[in-house]
Amino acid sequence: MQYRKLGHSGLMVSQFVLGTVPFGGKAGFEKTGNVNADEARRFIDIALDHGVNMIDTADLYSMGGAEEVVGNALGDKRDSVILASKARSPLGDGPNESGASRFHLIKACEASLRRLKTDHIDLYQIHNWDGVTSVEETLRALEDLVKSGKIRYFGTSNYTAWQMMKTLGCASEQHLLKPVSQQIYYTPESREAEFELLPMSIDQQIGTLIWGPLGEGLLTGAVSRNGKAPQSTRQGSGWPEPYVHDMEHAYNVIEVLEQVGKEINASIAQVCLAWLAARPGVSALIVGNRSETHLRENLSAFELTLSDEQRQRIEQVSRPAPRYPYWHRFTSGMDRIDPAEQPFLDEYRQTLDERKDQAQK
């Protein structure tokens, strides 16, 4: 297992993070799995044996049920892991049962600590942007939680790049602690994060944790052009994510992942994880597992080495169309390209070059 520094912090995290969406299995989350404490304890032991040092959960998952399972499963291994959780999501009907206000965050953190059976959370993440609460109020609440010892670091999840920059700007202006990480959705089928979020993270030294790297079950081999996903899978159970704009594109990506897998005797899921782990700006992949078999299979992905040709083939079939102002960088012949954008722009440039060649024929 390889380890990477999380953003501008000194925290080293494993490339594989044990996800817990399938833990608890209630309040709608049973569609993702129903891992109980005994199974979770086994998962944690296997993950630790493979060098995994981080577990990610949230108060939203099974409406607190996932945190309870983690708390019951960890036992004396609590100090062996970096424990991450999240807050901000609605957990009740009251007007203050949601958001990133001081009132809600401190209350939510204390509730998570009880469920997790610990006195601190190593990485506490704002699960989504709160468009009502001021950024300063959120940051001051998080800094107070750090000073009180209830959390060690904090980060964000599902922010846009401008929302993260607003947060970083407020922290700098008010001399407050800054978030060390962002948690975002990013897969070979869905590469929107490359336009703003990943360049921002590289430029600002923000760690990037990828949730749903297997497309919420879309890129596991359960979904194909020729048949429906089994009901026993997340995509066959009616789980609402991910949003797929172009299913034809998704099928094309899945088929190339499958082709590469056959070449190296690996599954679609393993090829997908191996490709993502090597992408620019990615710190770690958060992988949820329904079973021990899935867990072992997914852990093995981090031992794979894809050839340059295989990586390029996956990149080419999954490449998004260049968007403004990125295509304008090429058509106007701009120099002085920002290093944070360079690795992505080099790939998008190929699309414009190919179109130009076709037009000239």
Secondary structure, DSSP 8 states (H G I E B T S, - for coil): --EEE-TTSS-EEESEEEE-TTBS--TTGGGT--B-HHHHHHHHHHHHHTT--EEE--STGGGGHHHHHHHHHHGGGGGGSEEEEEE-S--SSSTTSSSSSHHHHHHHHHHHHHHHTSS-EEEEEE-S--SSS-HHHHHHHHHHHHHTTSEEEEEEES--HHHHHHHHHHHHHTT-----EEEEE--SS--GGGTTHHHHHHHHT-EEEEE-TTGGGTTSSS-BTTB---TTSTTTTT------S-HHHHHHHHHHHHHHHHHHT--HHHHHHHHHHTSTT--EEEEE-SSHHHHHHHHHGGG----HHHHHHHHHHH-----TTHHHHHHTT--S--TTTHHHHHHHHHHHHHHHHHHH-
